[in-house]
Amino acid sequence: TSSKRTLRTLFRPAALPPPVISETSPSQKKLLAYHRGKEQQEMINQLLIDRALEVYYITMDETDKDETAPPVTELPSTVRKYFFIKTCLFNYFFLKKCVQSNPVVPIQQQWLRSVLAMVPQSLMEGRDRELLTENLLKEVVRDYEKSMQRCVLRRALIKPDMEELSKLEEEAPLPLLPLGLDFSSTWRNSYIKAKKKIISTLHILHPAMKTLLDFGYTAFFNFLVVDFSSSRLKGPVDCKSFKTDASLSCSKAEDEIMNTWLQRVTGLFTQSEALDGVKLDQLESFYNCVSVLLSNQLKELLQRTTEAFVKLFDPEDRSHLPLFKMDLTFDENRMEFYPSLQDLEEAILFVVDCIGQTLQNIQTIHAWLTEGTATLDAELPAHTIQWAKSTLKKSIRDNLEGPKEHFKGYVESYGWLVDGTAEERINRFVAEQHSFDEYT
């Protein structure tokens, strides 16, 4: 306003409470008057402080200053202290409002899509679910903007350490960094150091190892130690021939591997270029790495052969199931299969053992160079052998249900002819007296 404002014009008359009229003793009246006077004095002091601050703010904002307005230095000490606190609070909230009014970088749509991608699709179907999804995105955007505002405010404005401010503004602290993680140092130096150490000690990166991998892939990618996939086309086979074929196949495969793959491997290390970059004190670890790589290739070949053999007996796919020749025999008044069902199971499991015993006497490269006796570890893992045998036993039991029913039908129909029942009936009939027609 254009009119001058002074303390007199801004002060309102203090509204004191009406006198209490009661029948009290003189001492009680003095005590009540003392308390009432004290409360009135506190009320007057508060009004004086508020009016003084109001006058000060108004006179600062007006262009035409009021000469009658009292300077701050002439106010009482309590008023000056209160005035200082109010001024700090006013400045802090004013600056805080200015900072918060600045626009915040909007959240990226890619982040929102990433949030939605973590919600199961079943929870996003239906009209009500779409509304819940919208509310979820709104909540994410709201939390993001709130966090950004708090972060910008913490960086741009220092909050005064005042008790009055903590009472007026209570907010949860910002999340702390995870304990135990140190982000103070950069990663580049440690990365370069670790890379150099890996190159110098991890021999799998040596060019010779890549050549060994190529040799193994070329020799083994389409090769099996035992292959009975076409056995069904040859017709029924007896158990003895089946075991002989498995042994010959394993022996032949081992000779082929020794004459092709192993010769290429040993020929590689007869060349001096194979050890380029390998220091003298690293030769032992280098050859250990070679042995491990060759062992893994042989184990993979044997394991793949075992899995292929077990797959032939898959009850859901009998197109490659081998056919076995079995005879129903009669000997010493007994009917039975030859070979027995137990012998059949033993012949099938023999193939697994035969595969596991193949390629077990191949020398390591270091032993071959130094005329040592160390051999590669090409033994099949125990759990692989156990899985193969248990799977085959179950498949054999399932596939032998038909022959067992066939055998049971023979016993039920003709068992009385061979177990002595028929002979006993004949002798009893001959000993009895019958008519000519009954004899006929």
Residue pairs with C-beta under 8 A, 6 or more apart in sequence:
2 64
4 66
4 68
5 55
5 58
5 59
5 66
5 69
6 55
6 66
6 68
6 69
7 51
7 52
7 55
7 68
7 69
7 70
10 51
10 54
10 55
11 47
11 51
14 40
14 43
14 44
14 47
16 40
17 36
20 32
24 32
45 78
48 79
49 78
49 79
49 82
49 83
52 70
52 75
52 79
52 83
53 82
53 83
53 86
55 69
55 70
56 69
56 72
56 83
57 90
59 65
59 66
59 69
72 80
72 83
73 80
75 83
85 162
85 164
88 160
88 162
89 162
89 164
89 165
89 168
92 157
92 159
92 160
92 165
95 157
96 153
96 157
99 152
99 153
99 156
99 157
100 149
100 153
102 152
104 145
104 148
104 149
104 152
105 148
107 140
107 141
107 144
107 145
112 137
112 140
112 141
115 136
115 137
115 140
116 124
116 133
116 137
119 133
119 136
123 129
124 130
124 133
150 171
150 174
151 174
154 174
159 165
177 183
198 205
199 205
201 282
201 285
203 209
203 278
203 282
203 285
203 286
203 289
203 290
204 289
204 293
206 277
206 278
206 286
206 289
207 276
208 268
208 269
208 274
208 275
208 290
209 289
209 290
209 293
211 268
212 265
212 268
212 290
212 293
212 294
212 297
213 293
215 261
215 264
215 265
215 268
216 261
216 294
216 297
219 257
219 260
219 261
219 264
220 261
220 297
220 300
220 301
223 253
223 301
224 253
224 304
224 305
224 308
225 249
225 250
225 253
225 254
225 301
225 302
225 305
225 355
225 358
225 359
226 246
226 249
226 250
226 253
226 305
226 309
226 351
226 354
226 355
227 249
227 308
228 245
228 246
228 309
228 312
228 320
228 322
228 351
229 308
229 312
229 320
231 237
231 312
231 320
231 322
231 323
232 319
232 320
232 321
232 322
232 323
235 323
236 323
236 324
236 325
237 245
237 322
237 323
237 324
237 325
238 324
238 325
238 339
239 324
239 339
239 343
239 344
239 346
239 347
240 347
242 322
242 324
242 347
242 348
242 351
243 347
243 350
243 351
243 354
246 350
246 351
246 354
247 354
250 354
250 355
250 357
250 358
253 358
254 358
254 359
257 359
258 362
262 362
265 294
265 365
266 365
266 368
268 274
269 275
269 290
269 365
269 369
275 283
275 286
278 286
284 366
287 364
287 365
287 366
290 364
290 365
290 366
291 364
291 365
291 366
291 376
291 377
294 362
294 364
294 365
294 376
295 376
295 377
295 378
298 359
298 362
298 376
298 378
299 377
299 378
299 379
299 380
299 381
301 359
302 355
302 356
302 358
302 359
302 378
302 380
303 380
303 381
303 384
305 355
306 352
306 355
306 356
306 380
306 384
306 385
306 388
307 388
309 351
309 352
309 355
309 388
310 388
310 391
310 392
310 395
311 320
312 320
312 321
312 322
313 321
313 348
313 391
313 392
313 395
313 396
313 399
314 395
315 395
315 398
315 399
321 399
324 344
326 337
326 338
326 339
326 344
326 403
327 337
327 338
328 335
328 336
328 337
328 338
328 406
328 407
328 410
329 335
329 336
329 337
329 338
330 418
333 418
333 419
333 420
334 418
335 407
335 410
335 411
335 414
335 415
335 418
336 407
337 403
337 407
339 347
341 400
341 403
341 404
344 396
344 400
345 392
345 393
345 396
348 392
348 396
349 389
349 392
349 393
352 385
352 388
352 389
352 392
355 380
356 379
356 380
356 385
359 378
360 375
360 378
360 379
361 375
362 375
362 376
362 378
363 372
363 373
363 374
363 375
363 376
364 372
364 374
364 375
364 376
366 372
366 374
367 373
367 374
367 375
415 421
416 422
